[in-house]
Amino acid sequence: MRILYYNEGENPAEWLPSLKTALPEAEIRLWQPGDNAPADYALVWNPPASLFQNRTGLKAIFNLAAGVDSLLAMSHAIDINVPIFRLEDAGMAIQMAEYVTHAVLRYYRRFDEYEKQAGNRIWEMLAPYKREDFTIGIMGMGIMGTAVAKALMPFGFPLRGWSRYIKNIPGIACYAGKQQMQAFLDNVRILVCVLPLTAETEGILCLDNFRHLGHGAYLINAGRGKHLVENDLLEAMRTGLIRAATLDVTGQEPLPPDHPFWNHAGITITPHIAALTFCHETVRQVADFIHALEKGEKLTSQVNPERGY
């Protein structure tokens, strides 16, 4: 069994030994430019298209993170008959729940405003928000979104979820499809995006949708940067439609030093860390996937290119 590994931004000195321990029967190599030698499986994150060009014999490609948009964008280089598999959590859901819960409570308890007051040496109590008026809308109710919703349930906020297809989750008012988007957004106080990036979801965080939120709403985007129309967010914040935003992802990453988001008092930026890929959890899952495929078993995590995830 020959395995090709490429994981942008990660240290191969950590990953390769872990992979060799989990798959001792495999020949595992780090892909380098010009490597066109045969491989049975490719384990990748954000690879260059040249890794796949003129490559035959691949049985499967495993994406070493949640989002598969970068792989689907290079369909011209990947054999259409090679299945792509995504991770099923691997420790990312709990991280996403932590990230969103922190951001939600920061806004609900007005800690962001207290931080600014402290910077100006102001000792002043702000009027608390009413929990029943603080509806939270979660866009994307897959593994990540469901984990976020369950983490928020104990706090008693009104919770809504929106997805491509209707879900039935106790304690969550569920909506689906374009026809229910406006009803989902109506008077939402905090809008959370953990959607996969597809042709249908690109630009979904836009001024037209922001106008349906409760005035002075908050945005938390931990999905993909291209979900957000950046100029629309700036306009929505200028007019007070949106009071503040927490962005873990941006259209261009790293965010350029001269981007207006950096200097906006109402925008909090984090460097795409809401849900990190942990080496040991990921390796364990990918090894299980490969062993299952070698036995002829089917996996539930195969990506549907037409659906986009």
For each residue, the residues with C-beta under 8 A, 3 or more apart:
1: 23 25 26 27 40 41 290 294
2: 26 27 29 37 38 39 40 41
3: 19 23 26 27 28 29 39 40 41 42 43 290
4: 29 31 35 39 41 42 43 44 51
5: 12 15 16 19 28 29 30 31 42 43 44
6: 30 31 42 43 44 45 47 51
7: 10 12 15 43 44 45 64
8: 45 46 47
9: 45 46
10: 7 14 15 45 64 277 279
11: 14 15
12: 5 7 15 16 30
13: 16 17
14: 10 11 17 18 279
15: 5 7 10 11 12 18 19 279 283
16: 5 12 13 19 20 28 30
17: 13 14 20 21
18: 14 15 21 22 279 280 283
19: 3 5 15 16 22 23 26 28 43 283 286 287
20: 16 17 23 24 26 28
21: 17 18 24
22: 18 19 283 284 286 287
23: 1 3 19 20 26 28 287 290
24: 20 21
25: 1
26: 1 2 3 19 20 23 290
27: 1 2 3
28: 3 5 16 19 20 23
29: 2 3 4 5 35 37
30: 5 6 12 16
31: 4 5 6 35 42 47 51
32: 35
33: 48 50
34:
35: 4 29 31 32 51
36: 54 55
37: 2 29
38: 2 56 57
39: 2 3 4 42 55 57 58
40: 1 2 3 57 58 59
41: 1 2 3 4 58 59 60 61 62 290
42: 3 4 5 6 31 39 47 51 52 58 60 61 62
43: 3 4 5 6 7 19 62 64 286
44: 4 5 6 7 47 51 61 62 63 64 71
45: 6 7 8 9 10 63 64 65 277
46: 8 9 70
47: 6 8 31 42 44 51 52 70 71
48: 33 51
49: 52 53 74 76 77
50: 33 53 77
51: 4 6 31 35 42 44 47 48 55
52: 42 47 49 55 58 74 77 78 79
53: 49 50 77
54: 36
55: 36 39 51 52 58 79
56: 38 79
57: 38 39 40
58: 39 40 41 42 52 55 61 79 82
59: 40 41 82 293
60: 41 42 82 83 84 85 290 293
61: 41 42 44 58 71 78 82 83 84 85
62: 41 42 43 44 84 85 87 286 289 290
63: 44 45 67 68 71 84 85 86 87 303
64: 7 10 43 44 45 87 277 282 286
65: 45 87 277
66: 86 87 92 144 196 275 277
67: 63 70 196 197 224
68: 63 71 72 84 86 196 303 308 309
69: 72 73 196 197 198 224 308
70: 46 47 67 73 74
71: 44 47 61 63 68 74 78 84 303
72: 68 69 75 84 303 305 308
73: 69 70
74: 49 52 70 71 77 78
75: 72 78 80 305
76: 49
77: 49 50 52 53 74
78: 52 61 71 74 75 82 84
79: 52 55 56 58 82
80: 75
81:
82: 58 59 60 61 78 79
83: 60 61 302 303
84: 60 61 62 63 68 71 72 78 302 303 305
85: 60 61 62 63 289 299 301 302 303
86: 63 66 68 301 303 309
87: 62 63 64 65 66 90 92 277 282 285 286 301
88: 143 285 300 301
89: 92 93 143
90: 87 277 278 281 282 284 285
91: 94 95 278 281 282
92: 66 87 89 95 96 144 275 276 277
93: 89 96 97 143 144 146 147 275
94: 91 97 98 147
95: 91 92 98 99 274 275 276
96: 92 93 99 100 144 147 148 194 222 274 275
97: 93 94 100 101 147 148 150 151
98: 94 95 101 102 151
99: 95 96 102 103 222 248 270 273 274 275
100: 96 97 103 104 148 151 152 192 194 220 222 274
101: 97 98 104 105 148 151 152
102: 98 99 105 106
103: 99 100 106 107 220 246 268
104: 100 101 107 108 136 152 155 157 190 192 220
105: 101 102 108 109 111 155
106: 102 103 109 111 112 246
107: 103 104 110 111 112 190 218 244
108: 104 105 129 131 134 157 190
109: 105 106 128
110: 107 113 114 126 128 129
111: 105 106 107 114 115
112: 106 107 115 116 244 268
113: 110 116 117 126
114: 110 111 117 118 126
115: 111 112 118 119
116: 112 113 119 120 265
117: 113 114 120 122 123 124
118: 114 115 121 122
119: 115 116
120: 116 117
121: 118
122: 117 118
123: 117
124: 117
125:
126: 110 113 114
127:
128: 109 110
129: 108 110 133 134
130: 133 134
131: 108 134 155 156 157
132: 158
133: 129 130 189 214
134: 108 129 130 131 157 158 189 190
135: 157 158 159 160 187 188 189 190 214
136: 104 152 157 158 159 160 188 189 190 192
137: 160 161 162 184 185 188 190 191 192
138: 141 145 148 149 159 160 161 162 172 192 194
139: 145 162 163 191 192 193 194 195 204 223
140: 144 145 162 163 193 194 195 196 223
141: 138 145 146 149 161 162 163 167 169 172 174
142: 145 146 163 194 196 309
143: 88 89 93 146 147
144: 66 92 93 96 140 147 148 194 275
145: 138 139 140 141 142 148 149 161 163 192 194
146: 93 141 142 143 149 150 161 167 169
147: 93 94 96 97 143 144 150 151
148: 96 97 100 101 138 144 145 151 152 192 194
149: 138 141 145 146 152 153 159 161 169 171 172
150: 97 146 147 153
151: 97 98 100 101 147 148 154
152: 100 101 104 136 148 149 155 157 159
153: 149 150 156 159 171
154: 151
155: 104 105 131 152
156: 131 153
157: 104 108 131 134 135 136 152
158: 132 134 135 136 173
159: 135 136 138 149 152 153 171 172 173
160: 135 136 137 138 172 173 174 175 184 188
161: 137 138 141 145 146 149 167 169 172 173 174 175
162: 137 138 139 140 141 174 175 176 180 181 184
163: 139 140 141 142 145 166 167 174 175 176
164: 176 177 200 307
165: 176 177
166: 163 174 175 176 177
167: 141 146 161 163 172 174 176
168: 174
169: 141 146 149 161 172 174
170:
171: 149 153 159
172: 138 141 149 159 160 161 167 169
173: 158 159 160 161
174: 141 160 161 162 163 166 167 168 169
175: 160 161 162 163 166 180 181 183 184
176: 162 163 164 165 166 167 180
177: 164 165 166 180 181
178: 181
179:
180: 162 175 176 177 183 184
181: 162 175 177 178 184 185 209
182: 185 186 212
183: 175 180 186
184: 137 160 162 175 180 181 188
185: 137 181 182 188 191 209 212 213
186: 182 183 212
187: 135 213 214
188: 135 136 137 160 184 185 191 212 213 214 217
189: 133 134 135 136 213 214 217 218
190: 104 107 108 134 135 136 137 217 218 219 220
191: 137 139 185 188 205 213 217 218 219 220
192: 100 104 136 137 138 139 145 148 220 222
193: 139 140 204 205 219 220 221 222 223 227 228
194: 96 100 138 139 140 142 144 145 148 222 223
195: 139 140 198 201 204 223 224 227
196: 66 67 68 69 140 142 201 223 224 308 309
197: 67 69 201 202 223 224 226 227 308
198: 69 195 201 202 307 308 309
199: 202 308
200: 164 204 308
201: 195 196 197 198 204 223 227 308
202: 197 198 199 226 227
203: 206 226 227 228 229
204: 139 193 195 200 201 209 227
205: 191 193 209 210 219 221 227 228 229 232 233
206: 203 209 210 229 232
207: 210 211 229 232 235 236 241
208: 211
209: 181 185 204 205 206 212 213
210: 205 206 207 213 217 232 233 236 241 242
211: 207 208 241
212: 182 185 186 188 209
213: 185 187 188 189 191 209 210 217 241 242
214: 133 135 187 188 189 217
215: 240 241
216: 240 241 242 243
217: 188 189 190 191 210 213 214 241 242 243
218: 107 189 190 191 242 243 244 245 246
219: 190 191 193 205 233 242 244 245 246 247
220: 100 103 104 190 191 192 193 245 246
221: 193 205 225 227 228 245 246 247 248 249
222: 96 99 100 192 193 194 248 249 274 275
223: 139 140 193 194 195 196 197 201 227 249
224: 67 69 195 196 197 227 249
225: 221 228 247 249 250 251 252 253
226: 197 202 203 251
227: 193 195 197 201 202 203 204 205 221 223 224 249
228: 193 203 205 221 225 232 233 247 250 251
229: 203 205 206 207 232 233
230: 233 234 250 251 261
231: 234 235
232: 205 206 207 210 228 229 235 236
233: 205 210 219 228 229 230 236 237 242 245
234: 230 231 237 238 260 264
235: 207 231 232 238 239
236: 207 210 232 233 239 241 242
237: 233 234 240 241 242 243 244 245 264 266 267
238: 234 235
239: 235 236
240: 215 216 237 243
241: 207 210 211 213 215 216 217 236 237
242: 210 213 216 217 218 219 233 236 237 245 266
243: 216 217 218 237 240 266
244: 107 112 218 219 237 266 267 268
245: 218 219 220 221 233 237 242 266 267 268
246: 103 106 218 219 220 221 267 268 270
247: 219 221 225 228 250 261 267 268 269 270
248: 99 221 222 270 271 272 273 274
249: 221 222 223 224 225 227 253 272 274
250: 225 228 230 247 253 255 259 261 269
251: 225 226 228 230
252: 225 255 256 259
253: 225 249 250 271 272
254: 271
255: 250 252 259 261 262 269
256: 252 259
257: 262
258: 262
259: 250 252 255 256 262
260: 234 263 264
261: 230 247 250 255 264 267 269
262: 255 257 258 259 269
263: 260
264: 234 237 260 261 267
265: 116
266: 237 242 243 244 245
267: 237 244 245 246 247 261 264
268: 103 112 244 245 246 247
269: 247 250 255 261 262
270: 99 246 247 248 273 274
271: 248 253 254
272: 248 249 253
273: 99 248 270 276
274: 95 96 99 100 222 248 249 270
275: 66 92 93 95 96 99 144 222
276: 92 95 273
277: 10 45 64 65 66 87 90 92 282
278: 90 91 281 282
279: 10 14 15 18 282 283
280: 18 283 284
281: 90 91 278 284 285
282: 64 87 90 91 277 278 279 285 286
283: 15 18 19 22 279 280 286 287
284: 22 90 280 281 287 288
285: 87 88 90 281 282 288 289
286: 19 22 43 62 64 87 282 283 289 290
287: 19 22 23 283 284 290 291
288: 284 285 291 292
289: 62 85 285 286 292 293 299 301
290: 1 3 23 26 41 60 62 286 287 293 294
291: 287 288 294 295
292: 288 289 295 297 299
293: 59 60 289 290 296 297 299
294: 1 290 291
295: 291 292
296: 293
297: 292 293
298:
299: 85 289 292 293 302
300: 88
301: 85 86 87 88 289
302: 83 84 85 299
303: 63 68 71 72 83 84 85 86 309
304: 307 308 309
305: 72 75 84 308
306:
307: 164 198 304
308: 68 69 72 196 197 198 199 200 201 304 305
309: 68 86 142 196 198 303 304
